[in-house]
Amino acid sequence: MQLQLIAFVLIIWNSMDYTGCQPHSSSRHRQHKVMSGASSGCQQGGCLTCSDYNGCLSCKPRLFMHLERIGMKQIGVCMTSCPPGFYGTRSPERNTCTKCRSECDSCFNKNFCTRCRAGFYLHLGKCLDTCPVGMVHSDAQRECVTRCSAECESCVNSDTCTRCRQGLYQLNGRCYSICPDDYEPNDDLMECTQQVHCEVGEWSEWSPCSRSGRTCGFKRGQETRTRQVLQYPSPFGNPCPEISDVKDCLVKKRKCLGEPQKKTNRKDRRNRNNRKDKESQEGRRERKRERDRDRGVGEREDSDNRNKTEHRHRRGHDSQTVSPEDGLTQ
């Protein structure tokens, strides 16, 4: 208010002495100096009117009049925007820079601060020396910030965390040690992420009844069917169910193509085996006969040897029993 009053007085004083409406030459000379801006007080180009002592007295359109204090004197300066600590006001008569409240470092108007001076903290456009209940002051930001909950390391307000403390998982602005239902912990992001459950498609048709890869030559076999996995589960999601199914089946037994030839082959193999068995049996019998013959020959030789031995014994005995007389007679 005081600045506006001083500016108004300067304007009236200037209009009385420098309007150029007086006919004498000295007044016209002073008016020329004011309009030309040749003096030291009119060096900046935004002035519309000025004086050597008070600087700019009025500004060009859209510019703001700002009074700078130099010692005991104030100098008018025309600016495109007001300096820090001042806010601009516009009116049809003139645009002026008005000083913010003493606790404001910068402001939008007299009732709304945008930054506070040291020792004060901004809250809802006002600079306070003490923050409201539930809030704490930030010296770096010079603002009142919400006190975070115990599990939050940083937050937007008491209900919304932006970063959780170590070991906790974040979900929608909250921190959890155990994620809620349908969510699972992500240790890389330290967040609770949505669980993904397995999804499978429809069953296929049952396959033809088969056994050992064949579809003929048997009565009892099995049928199979399968289904595809459409969505694989996340680490904690519901696992996939069985994707294959088997059931027993009965069919009317029928011959396979080429089966008679196979039976003939099997019959030939049996005949060959029978022949081999017969040959083996005959061989065993022949070997037995040879052993019997060898045993008979051996027994006869033993008998002959025994007979010869007995004969020699008898002859020796007979020669020993001949009398001496018989010997002499001869």
Rosetta silent file (secondary structure, phi, psi, omega in degrees, C-alpha in Angstrom):
SEQUENCE: MQLQLIAFVLIIWNSMDYTGCQPHSSSRHRQHKVMSGASSGCQQGGCLTCSDYNGCLSCKPRLFMHLERIGMKQIGVCMTSCPPGFYGTRSPERNTCTKCRSECDSCFNKNFCTRCRAGFYLHLGKCLDTCPVGMVHSDAQRECVTRCSAECESCVNSDTCTRCRQGLYQLNGRCYSICPDDYEPNDDLMECTQQVHCEVGEWSEWSPCSRSGRTCGFKRGQETRTRQVLQYPSPFGNPCPEISDVKDCLVKKRKCLGEPQKKTNRKDRRNRNNRKDKESQEGRRERKRERDRDRGVGEREDSDNRNKTEHRHRRGHDSQTVSPEDGLTQ
SCORE:     score description
SCORE:     0.000 S_00000001
   1 L     0.000  -40.273  179.374    0.000    0.000    0.000 S_00000001
   2 H   -65.433  -39.831  178.982    2.821    2.378    0.795 S_00000001
   3 H   -63.389  -41.260  178.744    4.488    1.639   -2.544 S_00000001
   4 H   -63.050  -40.013  179.985    1.280    2.344   -4.397 S_00000001
   5 H   -65.858  -41.593  179.489    0.889    5.654   -2.549 S_00000001
   6 H   -64.388  -43.282  179.133    4.485    6.681   -3.327 S_00000001
   7 H   -62.575  -38.777  179.838    4.051    5.773   -6.979 S_00000001
   8 H   -64.888  -41.278  178.405    0.819    7.773   -7.131 S_00000001
   9 H   -62.671  -42.493  179.674    2.542   10.830   -5.618 S_00000001
  10 H   -61.881  -39.379  179.394    5.392   10.527   -8.127 S_00000001
  11 H   -63.702  -45.949  179.600    2.946   10.423  -10.992 S_00000001
  12 H   -62.345  -43.245 -179.773    1.165   13.560   -9.797 S_00000001
  13 H   -63.241  -41.477  179.488    4.461   15.337   -9.244 S_00000001
  14 H   -65.424  -38.775 -179.900    5.693   14.324  -12.652 S_00000001
  15 H   -67.650  -28.340  179.810    2.488   15.496  -14.304 S_00000001
  16 H   -75.759  -36.893 -172.929    2.836   18.879  -12.667 S_00000001
  17 H  -102.769  -23.211 -169.269    6.450   19.460  -13.655 S_00000001
  18 H  -127.123   16.048 -178.030    7.053   17.309  -16.756 S_00000001
  19 L   -71.851  -22.315 -178.208    3.814   17.026  -18.688 S_00000001
  20 L    81.795    6.418  179.939    4.973   19.507  -21.305 S_00000001
  21 L   -80.303  -17.709 -179.744    1.675   21.364  -21.088 S_00000001
  22 L   -80.785  143.380 -173.438    3.401   24.570  -19.779 S_00000001
  23 L   -78.651  -18.022 -172.150    4.566   26.962  -22.503 S_00000001
  24 L   -72.726  156.413 -171.120    7.944   28.026  -21.036 S_00000001
  25 H   -69.807  -35.772 -178.216   11.117   26.566  -22.577 S_00000001
  26 H   -63.711  -37.935  178.822   12.589   25.034  -19.390 S_00000001
  27 H   -65.560  -41.216  179.114    9.506   22.863  -18.963 S_00000001
  28 H   -65.567  -36.310  178.995    9.747   21.695  -22.575 S_00000001
  29 H   -65.210  -43.901  178.103   13.436   20.909  -22.070 S_00000001
  30 H   -64.436  -38.993  178.807   12.725   18.831  -18.955 S_00000001
  31 H   -61.776  -38.941  178.933    9.898   17.026  -20.788 S_00000001
  32 H   -62.945  -40.071  179.596   12.317   16.106  -23.569 S_00000001
  33 H   -67.069  -38.270  179.802   14.747   14.606  -21.048 S_00000001
  34 H   -66.785  -44.019 -175.857   11.983   12.591  -19.465 S_00000001
  35 H   -76.356  -33.359 -176.910   10.693   11.190  -22.752 S_00000001
  36 H   -76.930  -25.970 -178.227   14.069   10.606  -24.339 S_00000001
  37 L    69.497   29.391 -177.196   15.470    8.636  -21.416 S_00000001
  38 L   -81.969  -19.638 -176.889   18.883   10.219  -21.916 S_00000001
  39 L   -80.258  170.166 -176.799   19.513   10.839  -18.226 S_00000001
  40 H   -64.194  -28.721 -179.861   21.001    8.283  -15.839 S_00000001
  41 H   -79.262   -5.842 -176.376   17.562    7.555  -14.299 S_00000001
  42 H  -124.959   33.455 -175.556   16.017    6.568  -17.629 S_00000001
  43 L   -74.953  -32.313 -178.322   18.626    4.235  -19.050 S_00000001
  44 L   -81.445  147.133 -166.645   16.449    1.137  -19.224 S_00000001
  45 L   -86.568    0.990 -177.825   14.107    0.996  -22.171 S_00000001
  46 L   -84.910   -4.910 -176.003   10.846   -0.097  -20.535 S_00000001
  47 E   -74.105  141.325  169.052    9.951    3.340  -19.237 S_00000001
  48 E   -93.821  -42.347  171.397    7.106    5.290  -20.735 S_00000001
  49 E  -136.418  152.106 -177.228    7.905    8.363  -18.600 S_00000001
  50 E  -156.183  170.967  175.308   10.806    8.903  -16.211 S_00000001
  51 E  -137.476  160.182 -179.873   12.818   11.414  -14.171 S_00000001
  52 L   -64.749  -33.802 -172.576   16.489   11.776  -13.333 S_00000001
  53 L   -89.604  -41.993 -173.945   15.900   11.310   -9.641 S_00000001
  54 L  -103.339    3.443  179.757   13.096    8.702   -9.442 S_00000001
  55 E    70.381 -140.217 -177.781   13.764    6.628  -12.573 S_00000001
  56 E   -69.688  133.273  174.648   10.697    5.236  -14.359 S_00000001
  57 E  -102.513  -24.508  175.119    7.454    6.957  -13.484 S_00000001
  58 E  -151.862  157.747 -174.999    5.316    4.827  -15.795 S_00000001
  59 E  -116.620  160.426  173.964    5.926    1.742  -17.885 S_00000001
  60 L   -67.142  161.756 -177.189    5.096    0.612  -21.360 S_00000001
  61 L   -55.516  145.075  177.387    2.051   -1.694  -21.725 S_00000001
  62 L    75.620   -8.154  178.854    2.286   -5.199  -20.156 S_00000001
  63 L   -92.848  154.940 -178.588    5.346   -4.267  -18.053 S_00000001
  64 E  -102.909  138.218  174.204    5.347   -4.121  -14.259 S_00000001
  65 E   -85.310  122.438  178.842    6.507   -1.118  -12.225 S_00000001
  66 E  -124.673  129.090 -179.369    8.939   -2.193   -9.521 S_00000001
  67 E   -96.372  115.589  177.831   10.399    0.231   -6.949 S_00000001
  68 E   -97.966  133.198 -179.201   13.976   -0.597   -5.976 S_00000001
  69 E   -90.736  126.635  174.926   15.287    0.928   -2.762 S_00000001
  70 E  -124.832  100.004 -174.826   18.734    2.498   -2.938 S_00000001
  71 L    65.845 -123.546  178.220   19.575    3.927    0.487 S_00000001
  72 L   -92.474   -0.449 -173.589   16.804    6.328    1.327 S_00000001
  73 E  -110.407  148.995  174.813   15.703    6.666   -2.274 S_00000001
  74 E  -114.342  133.768 -179.289   13.427    4.487   -4.403 S_00000001
  75 E  -113.856  129.472  177.882   13.999    4.075   -8.135 S_00000001
  76 E   -78.706  133.041  178.847   11.221    2.965  -10.462 S_00000001
  77 E  -131.767  135.394  178.072   12.127    0.050  -12.801 S_00000001
  78 E   -97.273  127.710 -173.223    9.919   -1.484  -15.509 S_00000001
  79 E  -132.965  152.282  175.946   10.112   -5.307  -15.693 S_00000001
  80 L   -74.003  -29.059  175.597    8.471   -8.106  -17.676 S_00000001
  81 L  -147.408  153.873 -176.339    7.980  -10.098  -14.440 S_00000001
  82 L   -75.370  149.537 -179.171    8.352   -9.291  -10.790 S_00000001
  83 L   -74.147  167.974  177.342   11.515  -10.398   -8.918 S_00000001
  84 L   -56.051  141.433 -178.174   11.513  -13.073   -6.167 S_00000001
  85 L    90.420   -2.017  179.196    9.663  -11.953   -3.074 S_00000001
  86 E  -131.093  156.161  174.165    7.167   -9.900   -5.128 S_00000001
  87 E  -130.271  151.033 -176.281    4.025  -10.711   -7.066 S_00000001
  88 E   -93.856  141.738  174.225    2.494   -8.798   -9.942 S_00000001
  89 E  -127.509  139.912 -179.002   -0.911   -7.137   -9.992 S_00000001
  90 L  -114.423  146.350  176.303   -2.548   -5.669  -13.056 S_00000001
  91 L  -150.564  161.966  179.939   -5.055   -2.837  -13.335 S_00000001
  92 L   -59.736  -29.669 -177.651   -6.279   -0.597  -16.147 S_00000001
  93 L   -79.690  -46.556 -176.384   -4.140    2.257  -14.803 S_00000001
  94 L  -164.676  160.177  176.312   -0.858    0.445  -14.202 S_00000001
  95 L  -109.194  128.802 -174.712    0.834   -2.881  -13.435 S_00000001
  96 E  -129.283  157.649  173.125    2.835   -3.012  -10.227 S_00000001
  97 E   -99.890  126.452 -177.918    5.041   -5.420   -8.276 S_00000001
  98 E  -114.607  139.300 -176.222    3.867   -5.952   -4.705 S_00000001
  99 E   -72.610  139.771  176.459    6.021   -7.442   -1.960 S_00000001
 100 L   -70.071  172.274  176.363    5.075  -10.860   -0.575 S_00000001
 101 L   -63.480  158.751 -172.212    4.428  -11.448    3.098 S_00000001
 102 L   -62.058  -31.273 -178.654    7.507  -11.367    5.272 S_00000001
 103 L   -84.474   -6.702 -177.822    7.625  -15.153    5.766 S_00000001
 104 E   -93.516  135.849  172.409    7.321  -15.845    2.015 S_00000001
 105 E   -85.502  -34.538  172.901   10.341  -16.244   -0.233 S_00000001
 106 E  -151.862  155.268 -174.940    8.080  -16.172   -3.291 S_00000001
 107 E  -151.195  161.629  176.174    4.338  -15.953   -3.696 S_00000001
 108 E   -91.839  -39.119  171.083    1.495  -16.015   -6.174 S_00000001
 109 E  -153.116 -172.895 -173.209   -0.457  -13.304   -4.397 S_00000001
 110 L   -68.234  -17.992 -177.528   -0.565  -11.837   -0.941 S_00000001
 111 L  -109.619    3.049 -176.358   -2.472  -14.830    0.444 S_00000001
 112 E  -138.547  106.195  178.015   -0.695  -17.676   -1.365 S_00000001
 113 E   -87.392  147.530  175.499    2.993  -18.400   -0.867 S_00000001
 114 E  -109.949  -18.453  173.924    4.901  -20.729   -3.216 S_00000001
 115 E  -155.582  141.694 -175.218    8.131  -20.922   -1.186 S_00000001
 116 E  -102.397  158.655  173.943    8.922  -19.982    2.376 S_00000001
 117 L   -74.698  165.780 -179.426   11.908  -18.288    3.932 S_00000001
 118 L   -57.992  135.155 -179.390   14.274  -20.260    6.170 S_00000001
 119 L    96.968   -9.875  178.232   12.597  -21.302    9.413 S_00000001
 120 L  -121.348  155.254 -175.039    9.121  -21.510    7.859 S_00000001
 121 E  -131.695  132.378 -173.936    7.429  -24.460    6.114 S_00000001
 122 E   -76.874  134.008  175.012    4.895  -24.300    3.323 S_00000001
 123 E  -151.956  113.278  178.906    1.478  -25.873    3.829 S_00000001
 124 L    55.400   43.299  175.032   -1.518  -25.140    1.596 S_00000001
 125 L    82.517    2.414 -179.513   -0.046  -21.843    0.390 S_00000001
 126 E  -121.256  148.997  178.427    0.880  -20.552    3.830 S_00000001
 127 E   -99.940  119.293 -175.377    4.231  -20.423    5.565 S_00000001
 128 E  -117.046  146.478  175.079    4.095  -21.914    9.068 S_00000001
 129 L   -84.533  -16.547  176.659    6.741  -22.129   11.744 S_00000001
 130 L  -136.234  132.409 -177.878    5.177  -25.388   13.029 S_00000001
 131 L   -76.871  155.132  178.802    3.578  -28.080   10.880 S_00000001
 132 L   -64.661  167.698  179.200    0.050  -29.372   11.602 S_00000001
 133 L   -62.534  137.378  179.879   -0.577  -32.551   13.584 S_00000001
 134 L    89.039    0.010 -179.993    0.279  -35.691   11.609 S_00000001
 135 E  -126.951  157.950  176.839    2.855  -33.892    9.470 S_00000001
 136 E  -127.638  157.311 -177.829    6.578  -33.268    9.732 S_00000001
 137 E   -91.087  148.077  175.650    8.707  -30.515    8.252 S_00000001
 138 E  -113.969  113.169 -179.260   11.252  -30.996    5.471 S_00000001
 139 L   -67.685  -31.609 -179.269   14.170  -28.579    5.734 S_00000001
 140 L   -68.646  -42.931 -178.510   15.283  -29.340    2.185 S_00000001
 141 L   -91.594  -13.837 -174.626   11.884  -28.545    0.654 S_00000001
 142 L    55.139   45.683 -179.178   10.820  -26.058    3.342 S_00000001
 143 E  -135.817  160.584  170.430    7.459  -27.778    3.346 S_00000001
 144 E   -91.327  122.769 -178.925    5.236  -29.712    5.706 S_00000001
 145 E  -116.852  155.716 -177.565    5.087  -33.324    4.532 S_00000001
 146 E   -69.006  139.267  175.761    2.876  -36.167    5.700 S_00000001
 147 L   -73.470  121.604 -177.756    4.288  -38.431    8.330 S_00000001
 148 L   -73.379  156.000  174.582    4.698  -41.867    6.694 S_00000001
 149 L   -69.274  167.613 -172.026    3.448  -45.031    8.341 S_00000001
 150 L   -62.405  -31.642 -176.935    5.972  -47.248   10.092 S_00000001
 151 L   -85.672   -5.504 -177.783    6.361  -49.646    7.141 S_00000001
 152 E   -94.327  140.138  171.186    6.956  -46.846    4.588 S_00000001
 153 E   -92.487  -33.367  172.934   10.340  -45.448    3.685 S_00000001
 154 E  -147.784  153.356 -174.290    8.769  -42.661    1.597 S_00000001
 155 E  -153.428  161.577  171.840    5.159  -41.732    0.977 S_00000001
 156 E   -85.304  -44.156  174.244    2.772  -39.304   -0.659 S_00000001
 157 E  -151.000 -173.702 -175.272    0.582  -39.214    2.428 S_00000001
 158 L   -66.185  -16.600 -178.648   -0.133  -41.412    5.415 S_00000001
 159 L  -104.949   -6.671 -174.595   -2.194  -43.786    3.226 S_00000001
 160 E  -132.185  109.526  176.932    0.028  -43.977    0.146 S_00000001
 161 E   -90.431  142.687  173.136    3.590  -45.301    0.244 S_00000001
 162 E  -102.357  -21.832  175.687    5.945  -44.790   -2.675 S_00000001
 163 E  -151.934  131.598 -177.893    8.696  -47.073   -1.289 S_00000001
 164 E   -90.927  162.101  175.715    8.483  -49.700    1.426 S_00000001
 165 L   -70.708  163.699 -174.973   11.066  -50.539    4.020 S_00000001
 166 L   -57.559  134.114  178.108   13.465  -53.424    3.388 S_00000001
 167 L    91.133   -4.130 -179.684   11.804  -56.840    3.275 S_00000001
 168 L  -109.779  153.393 -176.884    8.301  -55.517    2.542 S_00000001
 169 E  -111.890  136.444 -176.256    6.362  -55.704   -0.732 S_00000001
 170 E   -94.024  140.451  175.401    4.422  -52.773   -2.182 S_00000001
 171 E  -151.875  115.413  176.368    0.907  -53.030   -3.596 S_00000001
 172 L    52.319   43.907  175.897   -1.310  -50.049   -4.446 S_00000001
 173 L    81.225    3.983  177.556    0.514  -47.719   -2.054 S_00000001
 174 E  -116.278  158.987 -179.667    0.537  -50.213    0.835 S_00000001
 175 E  -115.186  135.697 -176.254    3.361  -52.361    2.230 S_00000001
 176 E  -131.793  141.215  169.968    2.960  -56.058    3.019 S_00000001
 177 L   -83.773  -31.515  174.836    5.163  -58.701    4.565 S_00000001
 178 L  -127.589  125.456 -176.400    2.861  -61.361    3.015 S_00000001
 179 L   -65.919  148.664  178.716    1.039  -60.510   -0.194 S_00000001
 180 L   -64.636  172.305  177.754   -2.791  -60.659   -0.162 S_00000001
 181 L   -57.904  146.526 -179.323   -4.761  -63.467   -1.785 S_00000001
 182 L    70.260    9.558  174.999   -4.388  -63.763   -5.579 S_00000001
 183 E  -127.848  156.540 -179.992   -1.045  -61.934   -5.373 S_00000001
 184 E  -137.576  152.189 -176.933    2.491  -63.250   -5.051 S_00000001
 185 E   -73.990  140.126  173.513    5.817  -61.620   -4.033 S_00000001
 186 E  -115.105  105.179 -174.721    8.216  -60.399   -6.709 S_00000001
 187 L   -70.992  -22.476  178.306   11.671  -60.212   -5.113 S_00000001
 188 L   -73.125  -43.236 -178.587   13.172  -58.328   -8.079 S_00000001
 189 L   -95.236  -11.542 -173.643   10.651  -55.460   -7.914 S_00000001
 190 L    53.136   48.503  179.134    9.766  -55.893   -4.220 S_00000001
 191 E  -134.036  158.999  170.817    6.123  -55.710   -5.226 S_00000001
 192 E   -91.091  119.079 -178.595    3.067  -57.928   -4.959 S_00000001
 193 E  -109.541  154.262 -178.256    2.136  -59.005   -8.481 S_00000001
 194 E   -63.664  133.444  176.006   -1.052  -60.644   -9.713 S_00000001
 195 L   -70.457  146.416  176.616   -0.966  -64.420   -9.689 S_00000001
 196 L  -117.432  121.999 -179.226   -1.351  -66.181  -13.032 S_00000001
 197 L   -98.444  154.252 -179.230   -3.117  -69.544  -12.982 S_00000001
 198 L   -68.154  141.846  175.489   -2.746  -72.306  -15.539 S_00000001
 199 E  -129.045  134.707  179.942   -5.328  -72.484  -18.309 S_00000001
 200 E  -123.764  158.699  179.828   -5.882  -75.493  -20.571 S_00000001
 201 L   -86.241 -170.144  179.864   -7.959  -76.068  -23.687 S_00000001
 202 L   -76.756  155.677  176.831  -10.675  -78.613  -24.433 S_00000001
 203 L   -67.165  146.232  172.880  -10.007  -82.350  -24.612 S_00000001
 204 L   -79.202  173.812  174.562   -9.358  -83.837  -28.018 S_00000001
 205 L   -69.149  154.259  176.933  -11.350  -86.790  -29.358 S_00000001
 206 L   -66.143  140.018  178.183  -10.439  -90.244  -28.088 S_00000001
 207 L   -75.164  162.397  175.044   -7.865  -91.984  -30.248 S_00000001
 208 L   -59.852  150.365  178.934   -8.637  -95.384  -31.872 S_00000001
 209 L   -64.325  131.383 -176.136   -8.219  -98.342  -29.574 S_00000001
 210 E  -145.818  165.334  177.424   -4.646  -99.608  -29.868 S_00000001
 211 E  -150.726  123.423 -177.905   -2.124 -101.850  -28.213 S_00000001
 212 L    53.734   37.723  177.317    1.651 -101.599  -28.544 S_00000001
 213 L    81.024    2.269  179.945    1.163  -99.189  -31.402 S_00000001
 214 E  -111.280  154.155  178.119   -1.151 -101.557  -33.330 S_00000001
 215 L  -114.327   13.226  179.535   -4.852 -101.283  -33.980 S_00000001
 216 L  -147.908  166.793  177.191   -5.441 -104.947  -34.883 S_00000001
 217 L    81.113   18.093  179.462   -4.581 -108.423  -33.698 S_00000001
 218 L  -151.697  168.059  177.698   -5.819 -107.926  -30.110 S_00000001
 219 L  -111.514  -39.364  179.675   -9.030 -107.697  -28.103 S_00000001
 220 E  -107.671  131.675  179.172   -8.092 -105.442  -25.173 S_00000001
 221 E  -147.327 -156.707 -179.174   -6.314 -102.138  -25.753 S_00000001
 222 E  -139.905  149.133  174.162   -6.275  -98.468  -24.712 S_00000001
 223 E  -115.192  147.254 -179.246   -7.631  -95.144  -25.975 S_00000001
 224 E  -130.386  155.306  172.714   -5.947  -91.760  -25.318 S_00000001
 225 E  -145.773  156.338 -176.489   -6.895  -88.078  -25.492 S_00000001
 226 E  -137.639  165.611  172.843   -4.924  -84.839  -24.912 S_00000001
 227 L  -146.233  155.544 -173.397   -5.419  -81.102  -24.361 S_00000001
 228 L   -98.026  151.190  175.229   -3.124  -78.073  -24.813 S_00000001
 229 E   -84.411  118.654  179.012   -1.828  -75.566  -22.215 S_00000001
 230 E   -88.423  -33.203 -178.385   -3.163  -72.105  -23.080 S_00000001
 231 E  -144.231  117.839  177.178   -1.558  -70.210  -20.161 S_00000001
 232 L   -78.532  147.106 -174.348    1.343  -71.416  -18.040 S_00000001
 233 L   -79.272  158.492  170.398    1.125  -70.439  -14.344 S_00000001
 234 L   -75.234  171.980 -174.897    3.277  -67.957  -12.434 S_00000001
 235 L   -53.437  -33.900 -178.651    5.532  -69.379   -9.675 S_00000001
 236 L  -109.293    8.944  179.564    2.727  -69.333   -7.082 S_00000001
 237 L   -77.741  169.455  178.704   -0.214  -69.797   -9.460 S_00000001
 238 L   -65.075  130.177 -178.216   -2.399  -72.899   -9.698 S_00000001
 239 L   -70.205  167.592 -178.831   -0.465  -75.641  -11.534 S_00000001
 240 L   -76.397  141.746  173.233   -1.688  -77.235  -14.731 S_00000001
 241 L   -75.326 -177.366  178.227   -3.946  -80.320  -14.505 S_00000001
 242 L   -61.373  137.389  179.594   -3.284  -83.517  -16.477 S_00000001
 243 L  -109.504    6.284  173.944   -3.057  -82.846  -20.181 S_00000001
 244 E  -139.875  149.886 -176.201   -3.326  -86.504  -21.263 S_00000001
 245 E  -140.932  143.421 -177.359   -5.853  -89.214  -20.392 S_00000001
 246 E  -133.805  139.869  174.383   -5.909  -92.984  -20.988 S_00000001
 247 E  -142.173  154.151  178.657   -8.708  -95.556  -20.662 S_00000001
 248 E   -75.525  153.601 -179.517   -9.069  -99.272  -21.414 S_00000001
 249 E  -147.083  156.281  177.173  -11.056 -100.390  -24.425 S_00000001
 250 E  -119.856  138.009  177.074  -12.365 -103.618  -26.041 S_00000001
 251 L  -133.393  159.259  174.686  -12.504 -104.291  -29.751 S_00000001
 252 L   -73.898  119.776 -174.863  -13.604 -107.196  -31.900 S_00000001
 253 L   -62.924  131.702  179.114  -10.451 -109.099  -32.591 S_00000001
 254 L  -139.801  153.791 -178.297   -9.474 -109.032  -36.239 S_00000001
 255 L   -74.365  146.041  175.593   -6.495 -110.174  -38.204 S_00000001
 256 L   -87.492  154.176  175.866   -3.868 -107.681  -39.238 S_00000001
 257 L   -60.523  131.758 -178.996   -2.714 -107.391  -42.819 S_00000001
 258 L    83.135    5.704 -178.170    0.161 -109.833  -43.414 S_00000001
 259 H   -69.835  -39.541  178.438   -0.703 -111.856  -40.326 S_00000001
 260 H   -56.039  -43.225  178.864   -1.001 -115.317  -42.140 S_00000001
 261 H   -60.042  -37.990  178.706    2.556 -114.964  -43.381 S_00000001
 262 H   -66.101  -38.850  179.175    3.632 -114.197  -39.849 S_00000001
 263 H   -65.955  -41.891  177.579    1.848 -117.319  -38.581 S_00000001
 264 H   -58.855  -43.020  178.797    3.517 -119.418  -41.284 S_00000001
 265 H   -61.727  -42.287  178.221    6.851 -118.067  -40.254 S_00000001
 266 H   -63.497  -38.665  178.448    6.171 -118.914  -36.662 S_00000001
 267 H   -64.446  -42.694  177.557    5.149 -122.457  -37.709 S_00000001
 268 H   -60.561  -41.693  179.271    8.346 -122.866  -39.694 S_00000001
 269 H   -62.914  -39.297  178.083   10.341 -121.743  -36.714 S_00000001
 270 H   -64.062  -43.297  179.180    8.568 -124.296  -34.546 S_00000001
 271 H   -61.262  -43.235  179.489    9.255 -127.086  -37.098 S_00000001
 272 H   -62.475  -39.671  179.443   12.900 -126.106  -37.263 S_00000001
 273 H   -66.094  -38.480  178.873   13.092 -126.129  -33.516 S_00000001
 274 H   -64.647  -41.661  179.219   11.424 -129.561  -33.394 S_00000001
 275 H   -62.732  -42.415  178.613   13.903 -130.907  -35.932 S_00000001
 276 H   -61.452  -39.348  179.333   16.749 -129.520  -33.941 S_00000001
 277 H   -64.327  -42.019  179.339   15.344 -131.130  -30.821 S_00000001
 278 H   -64.083  -44.425  178.572   15.034 -134.498  -32.596 S_00000001
 279 H   -61.481  -38.282  179.211   18.543 -134.258  -33.977 S_00000001
 280 H   -65.793  -40.842  178.686   19.785 -133.370  -30.557 S_00000001
 281 H   -65.204  -43.269  178.441   18.000 -136.350  -29.031 S_00000001
 282 H   -62.281  -40.152  178.023   19.364 -138.729  -31.685 S_00000001
 283 H   -61.337  -41.640  179.202   22.833 -137.354  -31.108 S_00000001
 284 H   -64.569  -41.290  178.562   22.508 -137.977  -27.406 S_00000001
 285 H   -64.274  -41.502  179.886   21.330 -141.558  -28.033 S_00000001
 286 H   -63.069  -41.898  178.843   24.192 -142.233  -30.464 S_00000001
 287 H   -64.932  -33.961  177.642   26.710 -140.926  -27.972 S_00000001
 288 H   -67.002  -42.650  179.098   25.185 -143.154  -25.335 S_00000001
 289 H   -61.788  -41.479  178.968   25.466 -146.207  -27.609 S_00000001
 290 H   -62.180  -40.938  178.690   29.098 -145.400  -28.281 S_00000001
 291 H   -63.762  -39.043  179.380   29.747 -145.127  -24.575 S_00000001
 292 H   -65.152  -43.085  179.113   28.005 -148.463  -24.047 S_00000001
 293 H   -61.284  -45.547  179.949   30.085 -150.100  -26.786 S_00000001
 294 H   -60.921  -37.979 -179.914   33.257 -148.692  -25.344 S_00000001
 295 H   -68.340  -38.321  179.338   32.275 -149.953  -21.927 S_00000001
 296 H   -66.104  -43.136  177.650   31.522 -153.489  -23.312 S_00000001
 297 H   -61.169  -42.866 -179.530   34.853 -153.687  -25.101 S_00000001
 298 H   -63.189  -40.359 -179.029   36.639 -152.658  -21.985 S_00000001
 299 H   -66.202  -40.622  179.776   34.833 -155.239  -19.900 S_00000001
 300 H   -64.474  -41.698  179.119   35.706 -158.023  -22.402 S_00000001
 301 H   -62.500  -40.248  178.455   39.351 -157.007  -22.428 S_00000001
 302 H   -63.012  -39.520 -179.667   39.387 -157.027  -18.658 S_00000001
 303 H   -66.000  -42.292  178.126   37.845 -160.505  -18.658 S_00000001
 304 H   -62.378  -42.654 -179.299   40.439 -161.811  -21.141 S_00000001
 305 H   -63.097  -39.890  178.797   43.237 -160.333  -19.107 S_00000001
 306 H   -64.562  -40.891  179.984   41.890 -161.969  -15.980 S_00000001
 307 H   -63.212  -43.791  179.069   41.628 -165.326  -17.750 S_00000001
 308 H   -61.672  -40.333 -179.176   45.201 -165.104  -19.035 S_00000001
 309 H   -64.600  -43.338  179.537   46.466 -164.256  -15.630 S_00000001
 310 H   -64.539  -37.657 -179.257   44.671 -167.184  -14.061 S_00000001
 311 H   -65.179  -41.435  178.764   45.994 -169.492  -16.776 S_00000001
 312 H   -63.345  -41.119  178.978   49.563 -168.413  -16.113 S_00000001
 313 H   -60.760  -40.402 -178.475   49.069 -168.965  -12.429 S_00000001
 314 H   -67.770  -42.240 -179.882   47.808 -172.496  -13.012 S_00000001
 315 H   -63.688  -39.780  178.443   50.686 -173.394  -15.306 S_00000001
 316 H   -64.804  -38.048 -179.221   53.218 -172.192  -12.802 S_00000001
 317 H   -67.523  -40.165 -179.116   51.588 -174.203  -10.067 S_00000001
 318 H   -64.170  -42.358 -178.145   51.582 -177.371  -12.159 S_00000001
 319 H   -65.352  -31.367 -179.543   55.347 -177.154  -12.937 S_00000001
 320 H   -74.811  -20.704 -176.076   56.165 -176.760   -9.269 S_00000001
 321 L   -92.845    1.891  179.313   54.306 -180.029   -8.291 S_00000001
 322 L   -73.225  133.407 -174.916   56.291 -182.466  -10.662 S_00000001
 323 L   -78.883  161.385  179.626   58.287 -185.129   -8.527 S_00000001
 324 H   -69.513  -31.460 -178.775   62.073 -185.732   -8.831 S_00000001
 325 H   -66.571  -43.681  177.919   61.577 -189.253   -9.840 S_00000001
 326 H   -58.597  -28.754 -178.942   59.502 -188.282  -12.695 S_00000001
 327 H   -75.451  -41.294 -177.393   62.335 -186.092  -13.678 S_00000001
 328 H   -69.742  -38.031  178.859   64.960 -188.665  -13.494 S_00000001
 329 H   -58.290  -42.539 -179.058   62.972 -191.208  -15.423 S_00000001
 330 L   -65.762    0.000    0.000   62.625 -188.846  -18.220 S_00000001
